[in-house]
Amino acid sequence: MNLAIILDPLDSLKIYKDSTFAMMREAARRGHTLTVLEQHEIFVRDGVVQASNRELQLTGETPHWYKLGATRSTPLREFDAVLMRKDPPFDMEYLYATHLLQAAERQGAKVYNKPQALRDFNEKLAILQFSEFTAPTLVTREPQQVREFAAEHGDVILKPLDGMGGMGIFRLTPSDPNLGSILETQMQGGARTMMVQRYIAEIVSGDKRILLIDGEAVPFCLARIPQHGETRGNLAAGGKGVAQPLAERDWQIARALGPQLKAQGLLLVGLDVIGDYLTEVNVTSPTCFQEISQQSGFDVAAMFIDALERQH
């Protein structure tokens, strides 16, 4: 297959842990052709969705781990698969890109994850579709509702709908002397919608990333354990990643969501689970391939490329 991969600048990738690199390495090992481009290189001319792109070869060496061919313009429909691996945030430019990718689909391109699904699944709000697996949750622009929710549950987490890597997340209690200031700042006087969830004490054991590939769960998750005194387990916030087998509740959630997410065109999904509760459904550029593989011995990238090959 000739794979087109939309990704962040190559020199920004930390190849020792990057999941997109793991995908590319496994695809190259199997003899597939790798072509790379950045989101801003997608364009439409004469009605055809195209992209400026370059063929990529992996050298197997560091720090010069890749070689690029000459830049060319190619209709996206000419690739066997287009992988959208641009990291969040999901901003307006990302939104426009999904519309262009959906236009490319109408012209015959095969895009993963499906552009429509990328728009439909806000990574915070998507859990509202699966409320039987979530902790008590509030979504609101009204600071007073947050105060009432905090009073009811005693200990809550406030998070923005467009955040990533743990940014902008606060743990609040009704007696917090900074509660008013935090709500004013984060909710911008009622102009910004936020999600509030009851605090889940099991976060001390890790915020588990469960990967679903073509509707099936990887049998190991990565528990991202917060640093001492920290609420957030995100690796970007200093959390420690520990691979572990899925617990029975993890399997229950994965088996319930997997077929539904697959049916909506999501080849790769990262579920975030704390204790027994689903907290996020990540679809834009799920990670943790290498951390899980290195610690468990299970080849996540091979499972993903197997799934991609089955689509063709």
C-alpha positions, 0 to 999 in steps of 0.5 A: 500500500501507499500510505499518506500520513498527515502529521506534525513536523517530522523534527518535532516527533520524539521517535522513542515514544511517538505512536505515529513513528511506530505505525510508520516503522511497522508499515515500512517493515512490511514493504508499504510506501510511506508518504508524509504531509502536514495539514496545511499542505492539503488544498483543492484545485479544479475541484480535486482535493490534493496535497503537497507531499514527500515520500519518506524513507526510514534510515534506522539511525538517529538523530537523522532518522528519515530521508525525504523525496522531492515535493510533489502534488498528488490527489488524495484519492490516489493513495491507498489510505490517508491517516490523519495523525495531526495532534490536537488542538481541534481548532478551526484549521483542523475543522477545515481539514476534516471538511477537505478530507471528507471531500476527498472521501467523496472522490474516492480517498480512504481516510482514517479516522473518518473525517465525519467521526473526527467532527462528531466526537469531541473528546470530552463530550463524546462520553455523554453518549455512554453515560452508563460508564461515566461518573456524575458529569455536568456541562455548562457555561453557568458558574453557579451550576458548577458551585452547586455541583461542587457542593453536591459532590464535594470534590470535582474536576473542572476541564475545558472542552478543547484541552489536551495533555491535561492543560486547564484542568482544576480540582475544586472543592466548595471551600476552595478559597480560589473557587470564584477566581478559577471559575471567572478565569476559566469560564470567562464570565459565562462565555466558555462551556466547561465540563465538571466531573465528580473527582474519582479517587482512583486517579492515584492508581492511574488514568488508564489509556485503553486502545481500540483498533478496528473495534477490538481492545489492545489487551494491555492499557497504559496507566498514567500515574500522577506525580505526588501532589498532582491530580493529572496523570497525563504524560505531558503533565509529568505522569508515569506510564505503567503498562498493565493488563486490562481489568474486567471493567476495562474489558466491559467498557471496551466491548460495549464501545468498540463495535459502536465506534468502529461502525462510525468509522473510527479505526483507532480510538483511545479510551481514558478510564479512571477506576471504573469510569470512562472519562474521555474518548480520544479520536484525533491522534491516540497515543501510547503505542510504544509505551505499551509495547515496550513494557508488555511485549504486545506489538500494538503497531502490528495490530494497527497495520493488520487492521489497516490492511484488512480495509483494503 
